[in-house]
Amino acid sequence: MQQSYQVIDRNGWKRDMHCRIFENSVEPQYCISFELDITEFLRGCRALEYSFTLAMIYAVTECASETEEFRYRFLDGKVVLYNRIHTSFTYLEKDEELFKVVNVPMQDSMEAYIEAARKAAEAQKEYFTGPLGNDVYSFSPLPWIFYTHISHTNAGRQGNAVPLFDWGKYLQRDEKTILPFSVQVHHSFVDGVHVGKFAERLQNYLDTYFLLYYNEKNNRR
């Protein structure tokens, strides 16, 4: 079986000093909130009857994974770089207003992911199925509030480097649909410049995904 990560030799690794400084911090994770324009992406989701939440999870996972720094983790006292990252998201049981945490492997297409995630969420009866994996991105959308800042529960585990993504309630502004979005990352691996690269990738993805989707579909005819 092919190993899902590579162990980083910290001798000569360009980020070793930065990693050592931040991994011993009391709170080594930090959170950044910003806005995204989801006008075109939301229009595409509605046209294809995609779940916006599940489509967004797929989009974020794709874009975050293209930024290498988001795939670093601590594992058994070592630094590792995962080849592929999967997903873990909260899913609200509406009748009880209690959420469960659903783990879904990443798929090769948005359509396949949405279908796999929908089936997994509906089939899971337990609220929690075990500890959060190391090779995931964590998602906890908050669609009831348009926020400008958000903070998260601190479990006290300094070595937890799993990025956490959130977004809130979207609103209309100047004929655009705006979504508040946040990302929490571990400073040992991810700096502001890397969050900036991710944010740029994600906005471009949201602007163009369905345009490219329909172009490709038309070319197949």
Residue frames as a rotation matrix with the C-alpha (Angstrom) as fourth column:
MET 1
0.576 0.817 0.000 0.00
0.817 -0.576 0.000 0.00
0.000 0.000 -1.000 0.00
GLN 2
-0.139 -0.641 0.755 1.38
0.582 -0.670 -0.461 3.39
0.801 0.375 0.466 -1.01
GLN 3
-0.446 -0.096 -0.890 2.19
0.860 -0.320 -0.397 5.65
-0.247 -0.942 0.226 1.93
SER 4
0.460 0.794 0.397 -0.18
0.859 -0.511 0.026 8.62
0.223 0.330 -0.917 2.10
TYR 5
0.983 -0.184 -0.026 2.48
-0.168 -0.941 0.294 11.06
-0.079 -0.285 -0.955 3.30
GLN 6
0.336 -0.939 -0.070 6.18
0.450 0.225 -0.864 11.80
0.828 0.259 0.498 3.22
VAL 7
0.673 -0.214 -0.708 8.26
0.682 -0.192 0.706 12.44
-0.287 -0.958 0.017 6.33
ILE 8
0.840 -0.344 0.420 10.11
-0.057 -0.825 -0.562 15.74
0.540 0.448 -0.712 6.17
ASP 9
0.133 -0.889 -0.439 13.82
0.957 0.231 -0.178 15.76
0.259 -0.397 0.881 6.98
ARG 10
0.913 0.356 -0.201 13.98
0.404 -0.862 0.305 18.89
-0.065 -0.359 -0.931 9.12
ASN 11
0.049 -0.957 -0.285 17.72
0.379 -0.246 0.892 19.20
-0.924 -0.152 0.351 8.62
GLY 12
-0.896 -0.434 0.095 17.96
0.273 -0.370 0.888 21.72
-0.350 0.821 0.450 5.83
TRP 13
-0.076 0.939 0.334 14.18
0.985 0.019 0.172 22.19
0.155 0.342 -0.927 5.58
LYS 14
-0.592 -0.268 0.760 13.71
0.367 -0.929 -0.042 25.89
0.718 0.254 0.648 4.88
ARG 15
0.180 0.783 0.596 10.86
-0.328 -0.523 0.787 26.21
0.927 -0.337 0.162 7.36
ASP 16
0.013 -0.178 -0.984 12.44
0.655 0.745 -0.126 24.37
0.756 -0.642 0.126 10.28
MET 17
-0.899 -0.409 -0.154 13.25
0.384 -0.569 -0.727 27.46
0.210 -0.713 0.669 12.36
HIS 18
-0.591 0.753 0.291 9.79
-0.672 -0.658 0.338 28.96
0.446 0.004 0.895 11.88
CYS 19
0.199 0.671 -0.714 8.20
-0.113 0.739 0.664 25.63
0.974 -0.052 0.223 12.70
ARG 20
-0.313 -0.410 -0.857 10.17
0.752 0.444 -0.487 25.25
0.580 -0.797 0.170 15.93
ILE 21
-0.975 -0.043 0.218 9.25
-0.071 -0.870 -0.489 28.75
0.210 -0.492 0.845 17.08
PHE 22
-0.363 0.923 0.128 5.52
-0.840 -0.384 0.385 28.36
0.404 0.033 0.914 16.58
GLU 23
-0.005 0.417 -0.909 5.06
-0.016 0.909 0.417 24.71
1.000 0.017 0.002 17.56
ASN 24
-0.531 -0.247 -0.811 5.88
0.763 0.276 -0.584 25.60
0.368 -0.929 0.042 21.18
SER 25
-0.770 0.329 0.546 3.49
-0.346 -0.935 0.074 28.55
0.535 -0.132 0.834 21.32
VAL 26
-0.792 0.555 0.254 0.65
-0.149 0.228 -0.962 28.46
-0.592 -0.800 -0.098 23.83
GLU 27
0.388 0.908 0.155 -1.84
0.091 0.129 -0.987 29.00
-0.917 0.397 -0.033 20.99
PRO 28
-0.601 -0.798 0.048 -0.05
0.100 -0.015 0.995 28.15
-0.793 0.603 0.089 17.73
GLN 29
-0.346 0.544 0.764 -3.19
0.938 0.210 0.276 28.36
-0.010 0.812 -0.583 15.62
TYR 30
-0.716 0.199 -0.669 -4.61
-0.047 -0.970 -0.238 31.61
-0.696 -0.139 0.704 14.27
CYS 31
-0.068 0.827 0.557 -7.80
0.866 0.326 -0.380 32.46
-0.496 0.457 -0.738 12.40
ILE 32
-0.904 -0.169 -0.393 -8.39
-0.051 -0.870 0.491 34.88
-0.424 0.464 0.777 9.51
SER 33
0.038 0.965 0.259 -11.82
0.649 0.173 -0.741 35.99
-0.760 0.196 -0.620 8.27
PHE 34
-0.833 -0.226 -0.504 -12.50
-0.210 -0.714 0.667 37.53
-0.511 0.662 0.548 4.87
GLU 35
0.206 0.972 -0.117 -15.25
-0.398 -0.026 -0.917 37.82
-0.894 0.235 0.382 2.28
LEU 36
-0.797 -0.364 0.482 -15.78
0.253 0.523 0.814 35.84
-0.548 0.771 -0.325 -0.91
ASP 37
-0.277 0.694 -0.664 -17.86
-0.887 -0.450 -0.100 36.67
-0.368 0.562 0.741 -3.97
ILE 38
-0.725 0.050 0.687 -19.95
0.073 0.997 0.005 33.54
-0.685 0.053 -0.727 -4.62
THR 39
-0.065 0.784 -0.618 -22.27
-0.720 -0.466 -0.514 35.05
-0.691 0.411 0.595 -7.24
GLU 40
-0.044 -0.002 -0.999 -21.31
-0.938 0.343 0.041 32.75
0.343 0.939 -0.017 -10.10
PHE 41
-0.906 -0.360 -0.223 -20.67
-0.263 0.891 -0.371 29.70
0.332 -0.278 -0.902 -7.93
LEU 42
-0.646 0.733 0.212 -24.05
-0.130 0.168 -0.977 29.89
-0.752 -0.659 -0.013 -6.22
ARG 43
0.117 0.677 -0.727 -25.77
-0.904 -0.230 -0.360 30.37
-0.411 0.700 0.585 -9.57
GLY 44
-0.355 -0.350 -0.867 -24.07
-0.744 0.668 0.035 27.22
0.567 0.657 -0.497 -10.86
CYS 45
-0.993 0.002 0.122 -24.98
-0.084 0.713 -0.696 25.19
-0.088 -0.701 -0.708 -7.78
ARG 46
-0.290 0.957 -0.013 -28.63
-0.395 -0.132 -0.909 26.18
-0.872 -0.258 0.416 -8.12
ALA 47
0.067 0.286 -0.956 -28.71
-0.997 -0.012 -0.073 25.37
-0.033 0.958 0.285 -11.83
LEU 48
-0.396 -0.329 -0.857 -27.39
-0.451 0.883 -0.131 21.85
0.800 0.335 -0.498 -11.21
GLU 49
0.673 0.717 0.183 -29.26
-0.448 0.199 0.872 21.44
0.588 -0.669 0.454 -7.91
TYR 50
-0.157 -0.811 -0.564 -26.01
0.395 0.472 -0.788 20.89
0.905 -0.346 0.247 -6.02
SER 51
0.737 0.206 -0.644 -25.89
0.675 -0.184 0.714 21.31
0.029 -0.961 -0.274 -2.27
PHE 52
0.699 -0.499 0.512 -24.05
-0.241 -0.839 -0.488 24.61
0.673 0.218 -0.707 -1.84
THR 53
0.645 -0.444 0.622 -22.46
-0.704 -0.028 0.710 23.43
-0.298 -0.895 -0.331 1.41
LEU 54
0.572 -0.424 0.703 -21.10
0.267 0.906 0.329 20.20
-0.776 -0.001 0.631 -0.04
ALA 55
0.730 -0.310 0.609 -19.98
0.598 -0.141 -0.789 21.90
0.330 0.940 0.082 -3.26
MET 56
0.723 -0.451 0.523 -18.18
-0.511 -0.859 -0.035 24.52
0.465 -0.241 -0.852 -1.17
ILE 57
0.633 -0.499 0.592 -16.42
-0.370 0.477 0.798 21.86
-0.680 -0.724 0.117 0.90
TYR 58
0.597 -0.392 0.699 -15.16
0.711 0.663 -0.236 20.28
-0.371 0.638 0.675 -2.30
ALA 59
0.745 -0.280 0.605 -14.01
0.275 -0.698 -0.662 23.64
0.607 0.660 -0.443 -3.71
VAL 60
0.718 -0.472 0.511 -12.16
-0.692 -0.556 0.460 24.61
0.067 -0.685 -0.726 -0.54
THR 61
0.608 -0.482 0.631 -10.48
-0.008 0.791 0.612 21.21
-0.794 -0.378 0.477 -0.30
GLU 62
0.665 -0.333 0.668 -9.31
0.745 0.245 -0.620 21.42
0.043 0.911 0.411 -3.91
CYS 63
0.672 -0.362 0.646 -7.88
-0.019 -0.880 -0.474 24.94
0.740 0.307 -0.599 -3.46
ALA 64
0.725 -0.412 0.552 -6.33
-0.662 -0.193 0.725 24.39
-0.192 -0.891 -0.412 -0.04
SER 65
0.673 -0.453 0.585 -4.59
0.283 0.888 0.363 21.23
-0.684 -0.079 0.726 -1.24
GLU 66
0.693 -0.428 0.580 -2.96
0.569 -0.168 -0.805 23.16
0.441 0.888 0.127 -4.09
THR 67
0.450 -0.548 0.706 -1.23
-0.643 -0.747 -0.170 25.25
0.620 -0.377 -0.688 -1.41
GLU 68
-0.012 -0.517 -0.856 1.38
0.105 0.851 -0.515 22.81
0.994 -0.096 0.044 -0.06
GLU 69
-0.804 -0.414 0.426 1.61
-0.318 -0.306 -0.897 24.43
0.502 -0.857 0.114 3.36
PHE 70
-0.009 0.900 0.437 -1.98
-0.991 -0.066 0.115 23.39
0.132 -0.432 0.892 4.13
ARG 71
0.686 0.279 -0.673 -1.02
-0.338 0.940 0.045 19.71
0.645 0.196 0.739 3.83
TYR 72
-0.472 -0.875 -0.110 1.69
-0.207 0.231 -0.951 19.68
0.857 -0.427 -0.290 6.52
ARG 73
0.742 0.654 0.148 0.95
-0.324 0.156 0.933 17.97
0.587 -0.740 0.327 9.83
PHE 74
-0.344 -0.729 0.592 2.67
-0.934 0.200 -0.296 16.74
0.097 -0.654 -0.750 12.98
LEU 75
0.721 0.543 -0.431 2.65
-0.497 0.838 0.224 12.94
0.483 0.053 0.874 13.29
ASP 76
0.871 -0.347 -0.349 4.37
0.478 0.764 0.433 10.93
0.116 -0.544 0.831 16.04
GLY 77
0.494 -0.677 -0.546 6.81
0.291 -0.463 0.837 13.74
-0.820 -0.572 -0.032 16.75
LYS 78
-0.585 -0.683 0.437 7.69
0.631 -0.044 0.775 14.23
-0.510 0.729 0.457 13.09
VAL 79
-0.144 0.501 -0.853 6.63
-0.549 -0.758 -0.353 16.69
-0.823 0.418 0.384 10.39
VAL 80
-0.515 0.043 0.856 4.85
0.577 0.756 0.310 15.03
-0.634 0.653 -0.414 7.47
LEU 81
-0.592 0.357 -0.723 3.40
-0.683 -0.698 0.214 16.23
-0.428 0.620 0.657 4.19
TYR 82
-0.102 0.656 0.747 0.24
0.141 0.753 -0.642 14.41
-0.985 0.040 -0.169 3.12
ASN 83
-0.923 -0.234 0.305 -0.27
0.299 0.065 0.952 13.59
-0.242 0.970 0.010 -0.54
ARG 84
-0.481 0.836 0.262 -4.03
0.142 -0.221 0.965 13.96
0.865 0.501 -0.012 -0.40
ILE 85
-0.967 0.214 0.135 -6.36
-0.198 -0.308 -0.930 15.52
-0.157 -0.927 0.341 2.14
HIS 86
-0.540 0.837 -0.095 -9.91
0.654 0.488 0.579 14.32
0.531 0.250 -0.810 2.84
THR 87
-0.464 0.455 0.760 -12.86
-0.345 -0.883 0.318 16.03
0.816 -0.115 0.566 4.54
SER 88
-0.571 0.383 -0.726 -14.61
0.802 0.451 -0.393 16.13
0.176 -0.806 -0.565 7.88
PHE 89
-0.739 0.349 0.576 -17.68
-0.160 -0.922 0.353 18.34
0.655 0.168 0.737 8.30
THR 90
-0.838 0.543 0.046 -20.46
-0.020 0.052 -0.998 19.10
-0.545 -0.838 -0.033 10.75
TYR 91
-0.726 0.685 -0.060 -23.98
0.040 0.130 0.991 18.13
0.687 0.716 -0.122 9.69
LEU 92
-0.772 0.438 0.461 -27.00
-0.631 -0.432 -0.645 19.36
-0.083 -0.788 0.610 11.58
GLU 93
-0.735 0.657 -0.170 -29.73
0.635 0.754 0.169 16.98
0.239 0.016 -0.971 12.66
LYS 94
-0.684 0.406 0.606 -32.60
-0.174 -0.898 0.404 19.44
0.708 0.171 0.685 12.23
ASP 95
0.328 0.900 -0.289 -35.14
0.118 0.264 0.957 17.66
0.937 -0.348 -0.019 14.39
GLU 96
0.575 -0.176 -0.799 -32.80
0.808 0.274 0.522 17.73
0.127 -0.946 0.299 17.38
GLU 97
0.871 -0.340 0.355 -30.65
-0.251 -0.929 -0.272 20.78
0.422 0.147 -0.894 16.50
LEU 98
0.504 -0.783 0.365 -27.56
-0.271 0.258 0.927 18.72
-0.820 -0.567 -0.082 17.28
PHE 99
0.496 -0.389 -0.776 -24.71
-0.858 -0.087 -0.506 18.26
0.129 0.917 -0.377 14.84
LYS 100
0.776 -0.396 0.491 -22.75
0.218 0.898 0.382 15.19
-0.592 -0.189 0.783 13.93
VAL 101
0.075 -0.843 -0.533 -19.26
-0.755 -0.397 0.522 15.03
-0.651 0.364 -0.666 12.45
VAL 102
0.874 0.314 0.371 -19.15
0.030 0.728 -0.685 13.24
-0.485 0.610 0.627 9.11
ASN 103
-0.148 -0.979 -0.140 -15.94
-0.400 -0.070 0.914 12.03
-0.904 0.191 -0.382 7.48
VAL 104
0.858 0.458 0.233 -15.89
0.065 0.354 -0.933 11.67
-0.510 0.815 0.274 3.70
PRO 105
-0.135 -0.930 0.343 -12.93
0.625 0.188 0.758 10.77
-0.769 0.317 0.555 1.45
MET 106
-0.134 0.001 -0.991 -12.16
-0.549 -0.832 0.073 13.29
-0.825 0.554 0.112 -1.27
GLN 107
0.416 0.369 0.831 -13.39
0.491 0.678 -0.547 12.31
-0.765 0.636 0.101 -4.74
ASP 108
-0.562 -0.737 0.375 -12.14
0.673 -0.145 0.725 13.05
-0.480 0.660 0.578 -8.25
SER 109
-0.620 0.404 0.673 -15.10
0.360 -0.615 0.702 15.23
0.697 0.677 0.235 -9.18
MET 110
-0.848 0.363 0.386 -17.47
-0.528 -0.645 -0.552 17.61
0.049 -0.672 0.739 -7.42
GLU 111
0.080 0.942 -0.325 -20.49
-0.840 0.240 0.488 15.60
0.537 0.234 0.810 -8.52
ALA 112
0.087 -0.122 -0.989 -19.05
0.186 0.977 -0.104 12.37
0.979 -0.175 0.108 -7.11
TYR 113
-0.883 -0.453 -0.123 -18.08
0.215 -0.158 -0.964 14.08
0.418 -0.877 0.237 -3.85
ILE 114
-0.573 0.729 0.374 -21.51
-0.803 -0.591 -0.080 15.62
0.163 -0.346 0.924 -3.31
GLU 115
0.337 0.721 -0.606 -23.19
-0.560 0.671 0.486 12.27
0.757 0.175 0.630 -3.83
ALA 116
-0.160 -0.487 -0.859 -20.77
0.427 0.750 -0.505 10.43
0.890 -0.448 0.088 -1.51
ALA 117
-0.957 -0.238 0.167 -21.05
-0.015 -0.534 -0.845 13.12
0.290 -0.811 0.508 1.17
ARG 118
-0.255 0.945 0.206 -24.84
-0.888 -0.313 0.336 13.21
0.382 -0.097 0.919 1.01
LYS 119
0.397 0.389 -0.832 -25.11
-0.172 0.921 0.349 9.44
0.902 0.004 0.432 1.40
ALA 120
-0.460 -0.661 -0.593 -22.59
0.499 0.360 -0.789 9.38
0.735 -0.658 0.164 4.26
ALA 121
-0.897 0.122 0.425 -24.32
-0.366 -0.746 -0.557 12.20
0.249 -0.655 0.714 6.15
GLU 122
0.030 1.000 0.001 -27.77
-0.891 0.026 0.452 10.67
0.452 -0.014 0.892 5.81
ALA 123
0.371 0.094 -0.924 -26.62
-0.014 0.995 0.096 7.17
0.929 -0.022 0.370 6.74
GLN 124
-0.650 -0.731 -0.207 -24.57
0.203 0.096 -0.974 8.09
0.733 -0.675 0.086 9.82
LYS 125
0.468 0.855 -0.223 -26.51
0.391 0.026 0.920 7.72
0.793 -0.518 -0.322 13.06
GLU 126
0.232 -0.459 -0.857 -23.75
0.964 -0.009 0.266 8.52
-0.130 -0.888 0.441 15.56
TYR 127
0.983 0.045 -0.180 -22.86
0.045 -0.999 -0.006 12.11
-0.180 -0.003 -0.984 16.40
PHE 128
0.285 -0.952 -0.115 -19.16
-0.951 -0.296 0.093 11.29
-0.123 0.083 -0.989 16.62
THR 129
0.942 0.074 -0.329 -17.46
-0.179 0.937 -0.301 8.25
0.285 0.343 0.895 15.14
GLY 130
0.516 -0.810 -0.278 -14.01
0.854 0.460 0.244 8.76
-0.070 -0.363 0.929 16.68
PRO 131
0.082 -0.578 -0.812 -11.12
0.324 -0.755 0.570 11.23
-0.942 -0.310 0.125 16.88
LEU 132
0.847 0.172 -0.503 -10.64
-0.334 -0.563 -0.756 13.63
-0.413 0.808 -0.419 13.99
GLY 133
0.676 -0.608 0.417 -8.22
0.727 0.642 -0.244 12.29
-0.119 0.468 0.876 11.39
ASN 134
0.046 -0.780 -0.625 -4.89
0.299 -0.586 0.753 13.95
-0.953 -0.221 0.206 10.69
ASP 135
-0.860 -0.402 0.316 -5.24
0.371 -0.066 0.926 13.86
-0.351 0.913 0.206 6.90
VAL 136
0.055 0.941 0.333 -8.42
0.996 -0.077 0.055 15.97
0.077 0.328 -0.941 6.71
TYR 137
-0.867 0.003 0.498 -9.65
-0.042 -0.997 -0.068 19.51
0.496 -0.080 0.864 6.50
SER 138
-0.580 0.675 -0.455 -12.31
0.766 0.262 -0.588 20.30
-0.278 -0.690 -0.669 9.07
PHE 139
-0.750 0.421 0.510 -15.46
0.070 -0.716 0.695 22.23
0.658 0.557 0.508 8.11
SER 140
-0.497 0.639 -0.587 -18.11
0.825 0.138 -0.549 23.79
-0.270 -0.757 -0.595 10.33
PRO 141
-0.654 0.267 0.707 -20.37
0.349 -0.724 0.596 26.15
0.671 0.636 0.380 8.35
LEU 142
-0.626 0.450 -0.637 -22.52
0.554 -0.318 -0.769 28.68
-0.549 -0.834 -0.050 10.23
PRO 143
-0.718 0.254 0.648 -25.22
0.597 -0.252 0.761 29.61
0.357 0.934 0.029 7.69
TRP 144
0.292 0.908 -0.301 -27.45
0.938 -0.211 0.274 31.51
0.185 -0.362 -0.913 10.14
ILE 145
0.645 -0.147 -0.750 -25.17
0.341 -0.823 0.455 34.52
-0.684 -0.549 -0.481 10.73
PHE 146
0.637 -0.557 0.532 -23.29
0.403 -0.348 -0.847 36.96
0.657 0.754 0.003 8.52
TYR 147
0.773 -0.390 -0.500 -20.18
0.484 -0.148 0.863 37.46
-0.411 -0.909 0.074 10.64
THR 148
0.798 -0.597 0.081 -17.06
-0.413 -0.640 -0.648 39.60
0.438 0.484 -0.758 10.41
HIS 149
-0.380 -0.912 0.152 -14.98
-0.796 0.239 -0.556 37.49
0.471 -0.332 -0.817 12.79
ILE 150
0.785 0.575 -0.228 -15.16
-0.383 0.742 0.550 34.05
0.486 -0.345 0.803 14.36
SER 151
-0.324 -0.850 0.415 -13.17
-0.933 0.216 -0.287 32.13
0.155 -0.480 -0.863 16.98
HIS 152
0.277 0.362 -0.890 -13.08
-0.369 0.895 0.249 28.43
0.887 0.259 0.382 17.78
THR 153
0.957 0.079 0.280 -12.89
-0.287 0.408 0.867 26.04
-0.046 -0.910 0.413 20.70
ASN 154
0.066 -0.991 -0.117 -9.30
-0.829 0.010 -0.559 25.43
0.555 0.134 -0.821 21.77
ALA 155
0.849 0.295 -0.439 -8.79
-0.098 0.904 0.417 21.77
0.519 -0.311 0.796 22.67
GLY 156
0.703 -0.617 0.355 -5.31
-0.600 -0.245 0.761 22.52
-0.382 -0.748 -0.543 24.05
ARG 157
0.561 -0.526 0.639 -3.46
0.551 0.813 0.186 20.26
-0.617 0.248 0.747 21.63
GLN 158
0.240 -0.543 -0.805 -0.53
-0.401 -0.811 0.427 22.31
-0.884 0.220 -0.412 20.33
GLY 159
-0.735 -0.649 0.198 0.29
-0.147 0.438 0.887 19.69
-0.662 0.623 -0.417 17.70
ASN 160
0.097 0.835 0.541 -3.13
0.677 0.343 -0.651 19.79
-0.730 0.429 -0.532 16.07
ALA 161
-0.690 -0.452 -0.566 -2.38
-0.099 -0.715 0.692 21.30
-0.717 0.533 0.448 12.65
VAL 162
-0.444 0.616 0.650 -5.62
0.883 0.425 0.200 20.38
-0.153 0.663 -0.733 10.89
PRO 163
-0.988 0.119 0.096 -6.97
-0.090 -0.961 0.262 23.53
0.123 0.250 0.960 9.17
LEU 164
-0.382 0.915 -0.132 -10.53
0.741 0.218 -0.635 24.50
-0.552 -0.340 -0.761 10.05
PHE 165
-0.953 0.111 0.282 -12.78
0.141 -0.661 0.737 26.28
0.269 0.742 0.615 7.55
ASP 166
-0.329 0.888 -0.321 -16.04
0.683 -0.010 -0.730 28.11
-0.652 -0.460 -0.604 8.23
TRP 167
-0.904 0.147 0.401 -18.45
0.155 -0.763 0.628 30.33
0.398 0.630 0.667 6.39
GLY 168
-0.739 0.628 -0.245 -21.57
0.120 -0.234 -0.965 32.16
-0.663 -0.742 0.098 7.43
LYS 169
0.255 0.937 0.239 -24.80
0.646 0.019 -0.763 33.46
-0.719 0.349 -0.601 5.94
TYR 170
-0.707 -0.517 0.482 -24.41
0.700 -0.420 0.577 35.07
-0.096 0.746 0.659 2.54
LEU 171
0.176 0.740 -0.649 -26.04
0.424 -0.652 -0.629 38.37
-0.888 -0.165 -0.429 1.57
GLN 172
0.394 0.055 0.917 -26.62
0.905 -0.197 -0.377 40.52
0.160 0.979 -0.128 -1.50
ARG 173
0.266 -0.354 -0.897 -24.42
0.289 -0.859 0.424 43.58
-0.920 -0.371 -0.126 -1.99
ASP 174
-0.054 -0.261 -0.964 -24.27
-0.705 -0.674 0.221 45.65
-0.707 0.692 -0.148 -5.19
GLU 175
0.630 0.479 -0.611 -25.72
-0.775 0.439 -0.455 42.80
0.050 0.760 0.647 -7.26
LYS 176
-0.303 -0.751 -0.587 -23.14
-0.496 0.650 -0.575 40.39
0.814 0.117 -0.569 -5.87
THR 177
0.853 0.485 -0.191 -23.59
-0.121 0.541 0.832 37.54
0.507 -0.687 0.520 -3.40
ILE 178
-0.067 -0.911 0.406 -21.07
-0.655 -0.267 -0.707 37.90
0.753 -0.314 -0.579 -0.58
LEU 179
0.732 0.237 -0.639 -20.06
0.201 0.821 0.534 35.11
0.652 -0.519 0.553 1.79
PRO 180
0.441 -0.625 0.644 -18.17
-0.891 -0.388 0.234 35.62
0.104 -0.678 -0.728 5.08
PHE 181
0.764 -0.290 -0.576 -15.43
0.078 0.928 -0.364 33.01
0.641 0.233 0.732 5.23
SER 182
0.534 -0.633 0.560 -12.74
-0.842 -0.341 0.418 32.05
-0.074 -0.695 -0.715 7.74
VAL 183
0.586 -0.451 -0.673 -9.76
0.048 0.848 -0.528 29.75
0.809 0.277 0.519 7.94
GLN 184
0.732 -0.400 0.552 -7.87
-0.644 -0.141 0.752 28.61
-0.223 -0.906 -0.361 11.04
VAL 185
0.690 -0.588 -0.422 -4.36
0.007 0.588 -0.809 27.26
0.724 0.555 0.409 10.52
HIS 186
0.773 -0.535 -0.342 -1.25
0.528 0.244 0.813 26.26
-0.352 -0.809 0.471 12.47
HIS 187
0.879 -0.399 -0.259 1.46
-0.448 -0.878 -0.167 28.93
-0.161 0.263 -0.951 12.31
SER 188
0.108 -0.868 0.485 4.21
-0.167 0.465 0.870 26.30
-0.980 -0.175 -0.095 12.27
PHE 189
-0.360 -0.187 0.914 3.28
0.713 0.577 0.399 25.59
-0.602 0.795 -0.074 8.66
VAL 190
0.101 0.563 0.821 1.04
0.941 -0.322 0.105 28.36
0.323 0.761 -0.562 7.34
ASP 191
-0.720 -0.335 -0.607 1.84
0.489 -0.866 -0.102 32.07
-0.492 -0.370 0.788 7.25
GLY 192
0.078 0.774 -0.628 -0.32
-0.027 -0.628 -0.778 34.94
-0.997 0.077 -0.028 6.07
VAL 193
-0.416 -0.300 -0.858 1.21
-0.818 -0.289 0.498 34.80
-0.397 0.909 -0.125 2.60
HIS 194
-0.998 0.054 -0.016 -0.01
0.044 0.922 0.385 31.22
0.036 0.384 -0.923 2.22
VAL 195
-0.277 0.950 -0.143 -3.52
0.583 0.048 -0.811 32.13
-0.763 -0.308 -0.568 3.37
GLY 196
-0.022 0.207 -0.978 -3.40
-0.492 -0.854 -0.170 34.91
-0.870 0.477 0.120 0.79
LYS 197
-0.811 -0.323 -0.488 -2.46
-0.582 0.365 0.726 32.48
-0.056 0.873 -0.484 -1.99
PHE 198
-0.820 0.561 0.112 -5.25
0.533 0.820 -0.209 30.14
-0.209 -0.111 -0.971 -0.90
ALA 199
-0.085 0.829 -0.553 -7.80
0.259 -0.517 -0.816 32.97
-0.962 -0.212 -0.171 -0.82
GLU 200
-0.273 -0.092 -0.958 -6.83
-0.777 -0.566 0.276 34.04
-0.567 0.819 0.084 -4.34
ARG 201
-0.976 -0.103 -0.191 -7.07
-0.194 0.806 0.559 30.47
0.096 0.583 -0.807 -5.63
LEU 202
-0.615 0.789 -0.009 -10.44
0.631 0.486 -0.605 29.95
-0.473 -0.377 -0.797 -4.00
GLN 203
-0.013 0.631 -0.776 -11.94
-0.168 -0.766 -0.620 33.16
-0.986 0.122 0.116 -5.36
ASN 204
-0.520 -0.244 -0.818 -10.76
-0.828 -0.092 0.554 32.30
-0.211 0.965 -0.154 -8.87
TYR 205
-0.983 0.182 0.013 -12.20
0.182 0.975 0.128 28.79
0.010 0.129 -0.992 -8.49
LEU 206
-0.330 0.917 -0.224 -15.58
0.520 -0.021 -0.854 30.17
-0.788 -0.398 -0.470 -7.40
ASP 207
-0.069 0.253 -0.965 -15.61
-0.537 -0.824 -0.178 32.62
-0.840 0.506 0.193 -10.31
THR 208
-0.284 -0.255 -0.924 -14.72
-0.958 0.035 0.285 30.13
-0.040 0.966 -0.254 -13.02
TYR 209
-0.734 -0.127 0.667 -15.65
-0.261 0.960 -0.104 26.59
-0.627 -0.250 -0.737 -11.96
PHE 210
0.079 0.869 0.488 -19.06
0.317 0.442 -0.839 26.40
-0.945 0.221 -0.241 -13.60
LEU 211
0.543 -0.019 -0.840 -17.94
-0.705 -0.554 -0.443 28.40
-0.457 0.832 -0.314 -16.65
LEU 212
-0.512 -0.809 -0.290 -15.23
-0.855 0.448 0.260 25.78
-0.081 0.381 -0.921 -17.24
TYR 213
-0.569 0.384 0.727 -17.70
-0.034 0.873 -0.487 23.01
-0.822 -0.302 -0.484 -16.41
TYR 214
0.516 0.857 0.002 -20.13
0.017 -0.008 -1.000 24.08
-0.856 0.516 -0.019 -19.13
ASN 215
0.309 -0.495 -0.812 -17.36
-0.926 -0.351 -0.139 24.75
-0.216 0.795 -0.567 -21.65
GLU 216
-0.753 -0.623 0.213 -16.00
-0.586 0.782 0.213 21.26
-0.299 0.035 -0.953 -21.14
LYS 217
-0.250 0.761 0.599 -19.48
0.162 0.642 -0.749 19.78
-0.955 -0.090 -0.284 -21.38
ASN 218
0.664 0.520 -0.537 -20.15
-0.374 -0.391 -0.841 21.61
-0.647 0.759 -0.066 -24.65
ASN 219
-0.079 -0.804 -0.589 -16.83
-0.986 -0.023 0.163 20.49
-0.145 0.594 -0.791 -26.12
ARG 220
-0.727 -0.174 0.664 -17.78
-0.248 0.969 -0.018 16.86
-0.640 -0.178 -0.747 -25.53
ARG 221
0.304 0.943 0.137 -20.83
-0.100 0.174 -0.980 17.16
-0.948 0.284 0.147 -27.75
